[in-house]
Amino acid sequence: MALWPQAGAALALLAALVAACDAEGTGGSEADGGAVAGEVLVSAASSLTDAFEDIESAFEAAHPGVDVVLNLGSSSTLAVQILEGAPVDVFASANPANMERVRAAGQVRGAAAVFARNRLQIAVPAGNPAAITGLADFANESLRLGLCAETVPCGIFARQALERAGVAPELDTNEADVRALLNKIELGELDAGITYVTDVASARGAVQGIDIPEEYNVVAEYPIAVLAGAPNPRGAEAFVRFVLSEEGRRILAAHGFAP
């Protein structure tokens, strides 16, 4: 598992906490002194929607006294909310840069760890009515094309891929997050967009994916951290342990995320 800077010691601690939790049962651990309870406020990148909804259900089943509240959106928007004082226990970002913004402001407790990776894929409506074949089509001004906004991780990565391929995109829209972009593609309002592999899979046939060549593609790394001002630090630590656990990794892999 790749780590955010200075995360080696933190991961060692997390491993110890997981072991302690396993030894004590799902109700608590030596580290937290008892059962976790109450709300756990989790701000997570929109590309994690389906995976984190399943993680939420599994975590709540293991901790009956806990209610996980998911706040899903673009990582840049979530980072701004945290920096402006929104109550958040756990932050899961779609890129290290937004986590670093939060860490640099003193809002991360301990260190962040990369818990998943993702890759880009061109998404088109089912049946590919515009006959999109690859990144070169994003220079065709006669097509209806979209990306995520320039400040959003999926938009940053998509532009990097297009630049690597030497393509200057002719865009009709810049969406606030990857799920907003995916929705327009599903509805046939766009001929193509660039999302993540996991988002194409989440559409369950409503869109189809066109692979981006390895030399142009971008790997997105997802760090997660407990926040310094977490209203429920015990619950936050338990949630992060769960995401990093074998069960959490299994759920993420089922949604197409790489370890």
BELHUFEN-V705121 format. One record per residue. N is the residue number from 1. RES is the residue in one small letter. PHI is phi as a letter, one per 40 degrees, with the letter a starting at -180 (* if undefined). BURIAL is + if it has 16 or more other C-alpha atoms within 10 Angstrom, else -. D_LAST is the distance of its C-alpha to the last C-alpha in Angstrom with 1 decimal. Layout:
n:N res:RES phi:PHI burial:BURIAL d_last:D_LAST
n:N res:RES phi:PHI burial:BURIAL d_last:D_LAST
This chain:
n:1 res:m phi:* burial:- d_last:7.1
n:2 res:a phi:c burial:- d_last:9.2
n:3 res:l phi:b burial:+ d_last:11.9
n:4 res:w phi:c burial:+ d_last:14.6
n:5 res:p phi:d burial:- d_last:18.0
n:6 res:q phi:g burial:- d_last:19.5
n:7 res:a phi:c burial:+ d_last:16.6
n:8 res:g phi:d burial:- d_last:16.8
n:9 res:a phi:c burial:- d_last:19.6
n:10 res:a phi:c burial:+ d_last:18.1
n:11 res:l phi:c burial:+ d_last:15.0
n:12 res:a phi:d burial:- d_last:17.5
n:13 res:l phi:c burial:- d_last:19.5
n:14 res:l phi:c burial:+ d_last:16.7
n:15 res:a phi:c burial:- d_last:16.1
n:16 res:a phi:c burial:- d_last:19.9
n:17 res:l phi:c burial:+ d_last:20.1
n:18 res:v phi:c burial:+ d_last:17.7
n:19 res:a phi:c burial:- d_last:19.9
n:20 res:a phi:c burial:+ d_last:23.0
n:21 res:c phi:c burial:+ d_last:22.0
n:22 res:d phi:c burial:- d_last:21.5
n:23 res:a phi:c burial:- d_last:24.8
n:24 res:e phi:c burial:- d_last:26.6
n:25 res:g phi:g burial:- d_last:25.3
n:26 res:t phi:c burial:+ d_last:23.8
n:27 res:g phi:c burial:+ d_last:26.8
n:28 res:g phi:i burial:+ d_last:26.2
n:29 res:s phi:a burial:+ d_last:25.8
n:30 res:e phi:c burial:- d_last:27.9
n:31 res:a phi:c burial:- d_last:26.1
n:32 res:d phi:b burial:+ d_last:26.9
n:33 res:g phi:g burial:- d_last:30.2
n:34 res:g phi:i burial:- d_last:29.9
n:35 res:a phi:c burial:+ d_last:28.5
n:36 res:v phi:c burial:+ d_last:26.6
n:37 res:a phi:a burial:+ d_last:28.5
n:38 res:g phi:g burial:- d_last:29.3
n:39 res:e phi:c burial:+ d_last:27.4
n:40 res:v phi:b burial:+ d_last:23.9
n:41 res:l phi:c burial:+ d_last:23.8
n:42 res:v phi:b burial:+ d_last:20.4
n:43 res:s phi:c burial:+ d_last:20.3
n:44 res:a phi:b burial:+ d_last:17.2
n:45 res:a phi:d burial:+ d_last:16.7
n:46 res:s phi:c burial:+ d_last:18.3
n:47 res:s phi:c burial:+ d_last:15.4
n:48 res:l phi:c burial:+ d_last:13.8
n:49 res:t phi:d burial:+ d_last:17.1
n:50 res:d phi:c burial:+ d_last:16.5
n:51 res:a phi:c burial:+ d_last:13.2
n:52 res:f phi:c burial:+ d_last:14.9
n:53 res:e phi:c burial:- d_last:18.1
n:54 res:d phi:c burial:- d_last:16.7
n:55 res:i phi:c burial:+ d_last:15.2
n:56 res:e phi:d burial:+ d_last:18.7
n:57 res:s phi:c burial:- d_last:20.5
n:58 res:a phi:c burial:- d_last:18.7
n:59 res:f phi:c burial:+ d_last:19.1
n:60 res:e phi:c burial:+ d_last:22.7
n:61 res:a phi:c burial:- d_last:23.4
n:62 res:a phi:c burial:- d_last:22.4
n:63 res:h phi:b burial:+ d_last:24.5
n:64 res:p phi:d burial:- d_last:27.5
n:65 res:g phi:c burial:- d_last:29.0
n:66 res:v phi:b burial:+ d_last:26.2
n:67 res:d phi:b burial:+ d_last:26.1
n:68 res:v phi:c burial:+ d_last:23.0
n:69 res:v phi:b burial:- d_last:24.2
n:70 res:l phi:c burial:+ d_last:21.8
n:71 res:n phi:b burial:- d_last:22.9
n:72 res:l phi:b burial:+ d_last:21.1
n:73 res:g phi:a burial:+ d_last:21.9
n:74 res:s phi:c burial:+ d_last:21.3
n:75 res:s phi:d burial:+ d_last:19.6
n:76 res:s phi:c burial:+ d_last:22.9
n:77 res:t phi:c burial:+ d_last:25.0
n:78 res:l phi:c burial:+ d_last:23.2
n:79 res:a phi:c burial:+ d_last:23.5
n:80 res:v phi:c burial:- d_last:27.2
n:81 res:q phi:d burial:- d_last:27.7
n:82 res:i phi:c burial:+ d_last:26.3
n:83 res:l phi:c burial:+ d_last:28.5
n:84 res:e phi:c burial:- d_last:31.4
n:85 res:g phi:h burial:- d_last:31.2
n:86 res:a phi:c burial:- d_last:29.5
n:87 res:p phi:c burial:+ d_last:28.7
n:88 res:v phi:a burial:+ d_last:24.9
n:89 res:d phi:c burial:+ d_last:23.1
n:90 res:v phi:b burial:+ d_last:19.4
n:91 res:f phi:b burial:+ d_last:18.2
n:92 res:a phi:b burial:+ d_last:14.8
n:93 res:s phi:b burial:+ d_last:15.1
n:94 res:a phi:c burial:+ d_last:13.8
n:95 res:n phi:a burial:+ d_last:14.7
n:96 res:p phi:c burial:+ d_last:15.6
n:97 res:a phi:c burial:+ d_last:19.3
n:98 res:n phi:c burial:+ d_last:20.1
n:99 res:m phi:c burial:+ d_last:18.6
n:100 res:e phi:c burial:+ d_last:20.8
n:101 res:r phi:d burial:+ d_last:23.7
n:102 res:v phi:c burial:+ d_last:23.4
n:103 res:r phi:c burial:+ d_last:22.9
n:104 res:a phi:c burial:- d_last:25.9
n:105 res:a phi:c burial:- d_last:28.0
n:106 res:g phi:g burial:- d_last:27.5
n:107 res:q phi:c burial:+ d_last:25.6
n:108 res:v phi:b burial:+ d_last:22.5
n:109 res:r phi:c burial:+ d_last:23.0
n:110 res:g phi:g burial:+ d_last:21.6
n:111 res:a phi:b burial:+ d_last:18.5
n:112 res:a phi:c burial:+ d_last:15.4
n:113 res:a phi:b burial:+ d_last:11.8
n:114 res:v phi:c burial:+ d_last:8.9
n:115 res:f phi:b burial:+ d_last:6.6
n:116 res:a phi:a burial:+ d_last:4.9
n:117 res:r phi:b burial:+ d_last:6.2
n:118 res:n phi:a burial:+ d_last:9.0
n:119 res:r phi:b burial:+ d_last:12.0
n:120 res:l phi:c burial:+ d_last:15.7
n:121 res:q phi:a burial:+ d_last:17.9
n:122 res:i phi:c burial:+ d_last:21.7
n:123 res:a phi:b burial:+ d_last:22.7
n:124 res:v phi:b burial:+ d_last:26.2
n:125 res:p phi:d burial:+ d_last:28.3
n:126 res:a phi:d burial:+ d_last:28.6
n:127 res:g phi:g burial:- d_last:30.8
n:128 res:n phi:f burial:+ d_last:30.2
n:129 res:p phi:c burial:- d_last:33.9
n:130 res:a phi:c burial:- d_last:33.9
n:131 res:a phi:f burial:- d_last:32.7
n:132 res:i phi:c burial:+ d_last:30.0
n:133 res:t phi:b burial:- d_last:28.7
n:134 res:g phi:a burial:- d_last:26.6
n:135 res:l phi:c burial:+ d_last:26.4
n:136 res:a phi:d burial:- d_last:30.1
n:137 res:d phi:c burial:+ d_last:31.1
n:138 res:f phi:c burial:+ d_last:30.1
n:139 res:a phi:c burial:+ d_last:33.3
n:140 res:n phi:c burial:- d_last:35.5
n:141 res:e phi:c burial:- d_last:37.4
n:142 res:s phi:c burial:- d_last:38.7
n:143 res:l phi:c burial:+ d_last:35.3
n:144 res:r phi:c burial:+ d_last:33.9
n:145 res:l phi:b burial:+ d_last:30.7
n:146 res:g phi:a burial:+ d_last:28.4
n:147 res:l phi:b burial:+ d_last:25.5
n:148 res:c phi:c burial:+ d_last:24.2
n:149 res:a phi:d burial:+ d_last:26.4
n:150 res:e phi:c burial:- d_last:26.3
n:151 res:t phi:c burial:- d_last:25.2
n:152 res:v phi:c burial:+ d_last:22.2
n:153 res:p phi:d burial:+ d_last:18.7
n:154 res:c phi:c burial:+ d_last:18.7
n:155 res:g phi:c burial:+ d_last:22.3
n:156 res:i phi:c burial:+ d_last:21.7
n:157 res:f phi:c burial:+ d_last:19.0
n:158 res:a phi:c burial:+ d_last:21.2
n:159 res:r phi:c burial:+ d_last:24.2
n:160 res:q phi:c burial:+ d_last:22.4
n:161 res:a phi:c burial:+ d_last:21.7
n:162 res:l phi:c burial:+ d_last:25.3
n:163 res:e phi:c burial:- d_last:26.7
n:164 res:r phi:c burial:- d_last:25.0
n:165 res:a phi:c burial:+ d_last:26.6
n:166 res:g phi:g burial:- d_last:29.9
n:167 res:v phi:b burial:+ d_last:30.2
n:168 res:a phi:c burial:- d_last:32.1
n:169 res:p phi:c burial:+ d_last:31.1
n:170 res:e phi:b burial:+ d_last:33.9
n:171 res:l phi:b burial:+ d_last:32.5
n:172 res:d phi:b burial:- d_last:34.0
n:173 res:t phi:a burial:+ d_last:31.7
n:174 res:n phi:b burial:+ d_last:29.2
n:175 res:e phi:c burial:+ d_last:27.4
n:176 res:a phi:c burial:+ d_last:26.4
n:177 res:d phi:a burial:+ d_last:22.9
n:178 res:v phi:c burial:+ d_last:20.7
n:179 res:r phi:c burial:+ d_last:21.9
n:180 res:a phi:c burial:+ d_last:25.5
n:181 res:l phi:c burial:+ d_last:25.0
n:182 res:l phi:d burial:+ d_last:23.5
n:183 res:n phi:c burial:+ d_last:26.5
n:184 res:k phi:c burial:+ d_last:29.0
n:185 res:i phi:c burial:+ d_last:27.6
n:186 res:e phi:d burial:+ d_last:27.7
n:187 res:l phi:c burial:- d_last:31.3
n:188 res:g phi:g burial:+ d_last:32.3
n:189 res:e phi:c burial:- d_last:33.3
n:190 res:l phi:b burial:+ d_last:31.3
n:191 res:d phi:c burial:+ d_last:31.1
n:192 res:a phi:a burial:+ d_last:27.7
n:193 res:g phi:a burial:+ d_last:25.0
n:194 res:i phi:b burial:+ d_last:21.7
n:195 res:t phi:b burial:+ d_last:18.9
n:196 res:y phi:c burial:+ d_last:15.1
n:197 res:v phi:d burial:+ d_last:14.1
n:198 res:t phi:c burial:+ d_last:13.1
n:199 res:d phi:c burial:+ d_last:16.6
n:200 res:v phi:c burial:+ d_last:18.4
n:201 res:a phi:c burial:+ d_last:16.9
n:202 res:s phi:c burial:+ d_last:18.0
n:203 res:a phi:c burial:- d_last:21.5
n:204 res:r phi:f burial:- d_last:21.9
n:205 res:g phi:g burial:- d_last:24.3
n:206 res:a phi:c burial:+ d_last:26.1
n:207 res:v phi:b burial:+ d_last:24.6
n:208 res:q phi:b burial:+ d_last:23.4
n:209 res:g phi:b burial:+ d_last:21.1
n:210 res:i phi:b burial:+ d_last:22.2
n:211 res:d phi:c burial:+ d_last:19.7
n:212 res:i phi:c burial:+ d_last:20.0
n:213 res:p phi:d burial:- d_last:20.6
n:214 res:e phi:d burial:- d_last:18.0
n:215 res:e phi:c burial:- d_last:20.6
n:216 res:y phi:b burial:+ d_last:20.9
n:217 res:n phi:c burial:+ d_last:17.4
n:218 res:v phi:b burial:+ d_last:15.5
n:219 res:v phi:c burial:- d_last:11.8
n:220 res:a phi:c burial:+ d_last:11.5
n:221 res:e phi:b burial:+ d_last:9.7
n:222 res:y phi:b burial:+ d_last:10.0
n:223 res:p phi:c burial:+ d_last:11.7
n:224 res:i phi:b burial:+ d_last:13.3
n:225 res:a phi:a burial:+ d_last:16.6
n:226 res:v phi:c burial:+ d_last:19.8
n:227 res:l phi:c burial:+ d_last:22.8
n:228 res:a phi:c burial:+ d_last:25.9
n:229 res:g phi:c burial:+ d_last:28.1
n:230 res:a phi:d burial:+ d_last:26.2
n:231 res:p phi:c burial:+ d_last:28.9
n:232 res:n phi:b burial:+ d_last:27.1
n:233 res:p phi:c burial:+ d_last:25.3
n:234 res:r phi:c burial:+ d_last:25.1
n:235 res:g phi:c burial:+ d_last:23.5
n:236 res:a phi:c burial:+ d_last:21.1
n:237 res:e phi:c burial:+ d_last:20.0
n:238 res:a phi:c burial:+ d_last:19.6
n:239 res:f phi:c burial:+ d_last:17.5
n:240 res:v phi:c burial:+ d_last:15.0
n:241 res:r phi:d burial:+ d_last:15.0
n:242 res:f phi:c burial:+ d_last:14.3
n:243 res:v phi:d burial:+ d_last:11.3
n:244 res:l phi:c burial:+ d_last:9.8
n:245 res:s phi:c burial:+ d_last:11.3
n:246 res:e phi:d burial:- d_last:10.5
n:247 res:e phi:c burial:- d_last:12.2
n:248 res:g phi:c burial:+ d_last:10.3
n:249 res:r phi:c burial:+ d_last:6.9
n:250 res:r phi:c burial:+ d_last:9.2
n:251 res:i phi:c burial:+ d_last:10.8
n:252 res:l phi:c burial:+ d_last:8.0
n:253 res:a phi:c burial:+ d_last:7.2
n:254 res:a phi:c burial:- d_last:11.0
n:255 res:h phi:c burial:+ d_last:11.4
n:256 res:g phi:g burial:+ d_last:9.6
n:257 res:f phi:c burial:+ d_last:6.5
n:258 res:a phi:c burial:+ d_last:3.8
n:259 res:p phi:c burial:+ d_last:0.0
